[in-house]
């Protein structure tokens, strides 16, 4: 019989320590009924009854639906709204690229350099060798 009581006492002490740590580490918005310091006192003063009360009444559940927000991008209205704007921007960019490609493929304007009016380029000194007269002083 003393071994049984000793075993129960060890179990009660371990569970009490667990309950006190659990209560101390719990977020304030999840503690129900009493303030957190009062729950710690109840757990320590009334070991078995305090533990049972803590786990049944004092310890609140996580409210994951409100705290976490949407779980997937499909559930987020802001994300879904952005998808429509992104598709519109992609279409606009594609249309602009097509217009630029069409402008590039058109023939150039008639008054441009490619329309038969060669640009005047600076004289190349290497081309003057054939045009020079025999009496040029640079040949000597």
Secondary structure by P-SEA (a helix, b strand, c coil): caaaaaaaaaaaaaaaaaaaaaaaaccccccccccaaaaaaaaaacaaaaaaaaacccccccccccccccccccccaaaaaaaaaaaaaaaaaaaaaaaaaaaaaccccccccccccccccccccccccccccccccccc
